[in-house]
Amino acid sequence: MRYSRLFHLSPQPMWVYDIDTLEFLDVNEAALQKYGYSINEFLSLKITDIASGDEIPKTLKTVYETRKNVTRSFKGISKHKTKDNQIIDVEIHSNLIKFNEKSARLILANDITKKLKHIKAMESQNRKLREIAWTQSHVVRAPLVRMMALVNMLNEHFEEPSDFYLEQINRSAQEFDKIIREISDKTAQIELDD
C-alpha cells in the first residue's frame, strides 16, 4: 500500500517493467502525463516502444547487460518518444525489484531535454566568445600595429606625409573598423541567442 502511494503520487515519471518480456507492468500518473498514453495503452506496450528508433538497440543492450550481470541499480541517459512522436532526453534510474512474483525493474525517468538544450546553447556561446577573444587578440592587433607604425614613421621622417602613407593609414583604419563591426555583430548574436 505504501509502495503504491509513493509510486503513483510521485511527480517524476515512473514505471515497472518485466525484465523477461519487457512489458510494462505498472505506470504512474506522471508517466501518463509525460508520454501521453492512457494506462491501458501503456500497459499494452513494451519498453522498446517508447525508445526513440535509433535508441532501441542501446535499450536492448542495456536490458541484456543489467539482466546478465543482475545489476541491482542502473543510471543512464536515453532518448524516448512520446505518443505524439516528440523525442525527449531522459535520465533513467533503474532498480531491480520483485513485482507480483516477477523479476522486474522500477524505472524513474527524469526529462532532461531542456537542460541538455541549455548546455548546448552555453557551449555554442562559449565557442563564439572564444572566437571573439581570438579575433580581438590576433586580427584586431594587425591593422592597429600597422597604423601605429605608419603614424610613427610619418612623425619621424616627414614634415608633410605622402599620399602613399595616408592611403595605407586609411586602409588600415577601414580594416580596423570592419573588424570591430564584426566583433559587435558576433556579440549582438550572442545576446540574441539568450
C-alpha positions as CSV (number, residue, x, y, z in Angstrom):
1,M,0.0,0.0,0.0
2,R,2.8,2.4,0.9
3,Y,4.7,1.5,-2.3
4,S,1.6,2.2,-4.3
5,R,1.1,5.7,-2.9
6,L,4.7,6.6,-3.3
7,F,4.8,5.3,-6.8
8,H,1.5,6.6,-8.1
9,L,1.8,10.1,-6.5
10,S,5.4,10.7,-7.4
11,P,5.8,13.9,-9.6
12,Q,8.5,12.0,-11.6
13,P,7.5,9.6,-14.4
14,M,7.9,6.0,-13.1
15,W,7.1,2.6,-14.3
16,V,7.8,-1.1,-13.7
17,Y,8.6,-3.5,-16.5
18,D,9.1,-7.2,-16.7
19,I,12.8,-7.9,-17.3
20,D,11.9,-11.1,-19.4
21,T,9.1,-9.8,-21.6
22,L,10.0,-6.1,-21.4
23,E,6.3,-5.4,-21.0
24,F,5.1,-2.6,-18.7
25,L,3.6,-3.9,-15.5
26,D,2.7,-0.6,-13.8
27,V,2.9,3.1,-14.7
28,N,2.4,6.2,-12.6
29,E,0.3,9.3,-13.4
30,A,3.4,11.4,-14.1
31,A,4.5,9.0,-16.8
32,L,1.0,9.0,-18.4
33,Q,1.1,12.8,-18.5
34,K,4.7,13.0,-19.8
35,Y,4.3,10.3,-22.5
36,G,0.6,11.0,-23.4
37,Y,-0.6,7.4,-23.2
38,S,-3.6,6.1,-21.2
39,I,-2.9,3.5,-18.6
40,N,-4.3,0.7,-20.9
41,E,-2.2,1.9,-23.8
42,F,0.9,2.0,-21.7
43,L,0.3,-1.5,-20.3
44,S,0.0,-2.9,-23.8
45,L,3.5,-1.6,-24.7
46,K,7.0,-2.8,-24.2
47,I,9.8,-0.5,-23.1
48,T,11.2,-0.6,-26.7
49,D,8.0,1.0,-27.9
50,I,8.9,4.3,-26.1
51,A,12.6,4.2,-27.1
52,S,13.4,6.5,-30.0
53,G,14.0,4.5,-33.1
54,D,17.8,4.7,-33.1
55,E,17.9,4.1,-29.3
56,I,16.2,0.6,-29.5
57,P,19.5,-1.3,-29.9
58,K,21.0,0.6,-27.0
59,T,18.0,0.0,-24.8
60,L,18.1,-3.8,-25.6
61,K,21.8,-3.9,-24.9
62,T,21.3,-2.1,-21.5
63,V,18.5,-4.5,-20.6
64,Y,20.6,-7.5,-21.6
65,E,23.7,-6.2,-19.6
66,T,21.7,-5.4,-16.5
67,R,19.9,-8.8,-16.7
68,K,23.1,-10.8,-17.3
69,N,25.1,-9.0,-14.5
70,V,22.0,-8.9,-12.3
71,T,22.8,-5.2,-11.7
72,R,20.6,-4.0,-8.9
73,S,20.7,-0.4,-10.0
74,F,21.4,1.4,-13.2
75,K,21.7,5.0,-14.3
76,G,21.9,6.3,-17.9
77,I,20.6,8.7,-20.5
78,S,18.3,7.7,-23.3
79,K,16.1,9.2,-25.9
80,H,12.4,8.4,-25.7
81,K,9.4,9.2,-27.9
82,T,6.0,10.2,-26.6
83,K,2.7,9.2,-28.1
84,D,2.7,12.2,-30.4
85,N,6.3,11.2,-31.5
86,Q,8.0,14.0,-29.7
87,I,11.6,13.0,-28.8
88,I,12.7,13.7,-25.3
89,D,16.0,13.1,-23.5
90,V,15.6,11.3,-20.2
91,E,17.9,10.4,-17.4
92,I,17.0,6.9,-16.3
93,H,17.4,5.5,-12.8
94,S,16.6,1.8,-12.5
95,N,16.4,-0.7,-9.7
96,L,15.8,-4.5,-9.7
97,I,12.6,-5.4,-7.8
98,K,10.1,-8.2,-7.4
99,F,6.6,-7.2,-8.7
100,N,3.8,-9.7,-8.3
101,E,6.3,-12.5,-8.1
102,K,8.0,-11.4,-11.3
103,S,11.6,-10.1,-11.7
104,A,11.1,-6.5,-12.8
105,R,12.8,-3.1,-12.9
106,L,11.5,0.0,-11.3
107,I,12.3,3.0,-13.6
108,L,12.4,6.7,-12.7
109,A,12.7,8.8,-15.9
110,N,13.7,12.4,-15.5
111,D,13.2,14.6,-18.6
112,I,16.4,16.5,-19.2
113,T,15.6,17.8,-22.7
114,K,15.6,21.5,-21.7
115,K,18.7,21.0,-19.5
116,L,20.7,19.5,-22.5
117,K,19.5,22.2,-24.8
118,H,20.6,24.8,-22.3
119,I,24.0,23.2,-22.0
120,K,24.3,23.1,-25.8
121,A,23.4,26.8,-26.0
122,M,26.0,27.6,-23.4
123,E,28.7,25.6,-25.3
124,S,27.8,27.5,-28.5
125,Q,28.0,30.8,-26.8
126,N,31.4,29.8,-25.3
127,R,32.7,28.9,-28.8
128,K,31.5,32.3,-30.1
129,L,33.1,34.1,-27.1
130,R,36.4,32.3,-27.7
131,E,36.3,33.3,-31.4
132,I,35.7,36.9,-30.4
133,A,38.5,36.8,-27.9
134,W,40.9,35.3,-30.5
135,T,39.8,37.9,-33.1
136,Q,40.5,40.7,-30.6
137,S,43.9,39.4,-29.7
138,H,45.1,38.5,-33.2
139,V,43.2,40.0,-36.0
140,V,42.4,43.4,-34.5
141,R,46.1,44.0,-33.5
142,A,47.5,43.7,-37.1
143,P,45.9,46.8,-38.6
144,L,46.3,48.7,-35.3
145,V,50.0,47.9,-35.2
146,R,50.4,49.0,-38.9
147,M,48.6,52.2,-38.3
148,M,50.7,53.0,-35.2
149,A,53.9,52.2,-37.2
150,L,52.8,54.4,-40.1
151,V,52.0,57.3,-37.8
152,N,55.3,56.9,-36.1
153,M,57.2,56.9,-39.4
154,L,55.3,60.0,-40.6
155,N,56.3,61.8,-37.4
156,E,59.9,60.8,-37.6
157,H,60.7,61.1,-41.3
158,F,58.4,63.6,-43.0
159,E,57.3,67.1,-42.4
160,E,54.4,66.5,-44.7
161,P,53.0,63.0,-45.1
162,S,53.0,61.4,-48.6
163,D,49.8,60.2,-50.3
164,F,51.1,56.6,-50.0
165,Y,51.3,56.7,-46.2
166,L,48.0,58.4,-45.9
167,E,46.4,55.8,-48.2
168,Q,47.9,53.0,-46.0
169,I,46.7,54.6,-42.8
170,N,43.2,55.0,-44.3
171,R,43.2,51.3,-45.5
172,S,44.3,50.1,-42.1
173,A,41.6,52.3,-40.4
174,Q,38.9,50.9,-42.6
175,E,40.1,47.3,-42.0
176,F,40.1,48.0,-38.2
177,D,36.6,49.5,-38.5
178,K,35.3,46.4,-40.3
179,I,36.8,44.0,-37.7
180,I,35.3,46.0,-34.9
181,R,31.9,45.8,-36.6
182,E,32.2,42.0,-37.0
183,I,33.0,41.7,-33.3
184,S,30.0,43.8,-32.5
185,D,27.8,41.7,-34.7
186,K,29.0,38.5,-33.1
187,T,28.4,40.0,-29.6
188,A,24.9,41.0,-30.6
189,Q,24.3,37.5,-32.0
190,I,25.3,36.0,-28.6
191,E,22.8,38.3,-26.8
192,L,20.0,37.3,-29.3
193,D,20.7,33.6,-28.7
194,D,20.0,34.1,-24.9
